[in-house]
Amino acid sequence: MKRMLRSNEELANYLILREPLFQSMITANEEVEVELSDNYFESLVSAIVGQQLSNKVVEILWKRVVLLLDEKVTPERVIETDEEDLRRVGISYGKIGYIKNLSRAVLEQSLNLSGFDEMDDETIIQQLTAVKGIGRWTAEMFLIFSLGRADVFSVGDGGLQRSVQKMYRLEECPDKKELLKISSNWSPYRTYASLYLWKSLD
């Protein structure tokens, strides 16, 4: 059975109560949902590959990577794949280094992905960002789209910055400090607030 992160009427009403400006977004989109990924390693590799790229480009690149790895996105397969082969499918040398760093960390057990379900959000972020090539944004996206954590708001996400600017009709995108202050009002459902905010940009 697929794991889903799905909004419901109770949490939608909570967000509207804390911030009435969510009303129009929620009315327009009603229920938002995300299918969660059970393959944590593959999710992280995909996130690294997709850093600073559009969704369309990421989709093309990811298909090439999966094909190159014979549909086996595992630490072992990544390590044994030649850098030049990864470069030929469009992955930069920097990102090749990052996904190999991740692979080594998993194989050497300095990063225990299977233990993440029992850890709190900040501990997971600290462990992931200790791997060169994984920043806080990537770790936060992992918390949302793989672990399905309910109270994550990535102040470094450009889409969320633009959406909050649009919602409050601000002249400029709010800085991280301001975003943290604004989003704290939506806890413990900041992930769902994020999903509605992203959806509003479509």
Steps between C-alpha positions, in 0.01 A plus 500: 500500500635841401582746775339839447532843655147635467323807633159478666224731611622526859850621418370722218268670749790535743712682239210729409444577868867591546517686167173587321693571178529123455127486434523581128788255445321219679173573321680490164691180571286328764709192579875488437687172507846362438602140443792429732810316389603188693845483339686754711833463322347544156307805622818666622689425178208644302496810720873558447466454123212747498665777702453842333333351190147528364261209546497435125880474477512283813247257353714453188826465694354258750373266229851493353658429839260215578564348157877530545476325838290219349207614714697414814554827686706355783818618677692209351385575146580871532852430632584257221368728222774696325495877551528564126193285433303709750636819344388384154138472614512862618603490866757761598830392654401673823179304532675177403731557796203567726307184411816294542558667840147397598556146374819461700334638815222241470736212421734594785196536727590852609151584373224262610198567279298217652515671839344826382143396577582510871687833496372855542518744210799702617711190571431374148594837352826501695590149384417569136677835480815337638527337156670739256251595229188480715386838628216590732252550213566149365462356850172685551361375168593148613309552824191599303503274195652183646425504872172691478579722799213740569675810633774595253537842340810567290583869529764457228252381239452754221147384421386546858668840515313613187170354614515670840592827327197460275265403785591803712548730200850592608723715282792258541544135591518469878839405641558176692453660840166648398389173339584311817292743704205484259502121461534430873136607530400200284667236718446203540379483139764700315553222246137526388528878489801447271303269272220756464750780441682302229170407340398866485793569267381248237 
